[in-house]
């Protein structure tokens, strides 16, 4: 999946500790992302399953270059997204 807007998309769900941790770190670093709740959006859930061998593993992040990463380290993701800023 390629996001033509260059936006970082975070697929998440409520009650996910890993999601809460990642989203808090992104907010604290001032990184804007688009959120897609896999419990509210069946297409988002289907996308997450498609890139995680059928599992609804979150957080799954689609980077501006279109690559999907699953449960990334908050620090590493922030460093990647802010490199060159």
PyMOL commands that set and color helices and strands:
alter all, ss='L'
color gray80, all
select helices_A, chain A and resi 17-28+42-51+74-82
alter helices_A, ss='H'
color red, helices_A
select strands_A, chain A and resi 9-12+34-37+60-62+68-70
alter strands_A, ss='S'
color yellow, strands_A
deselect
rebuild
show_as cartoon
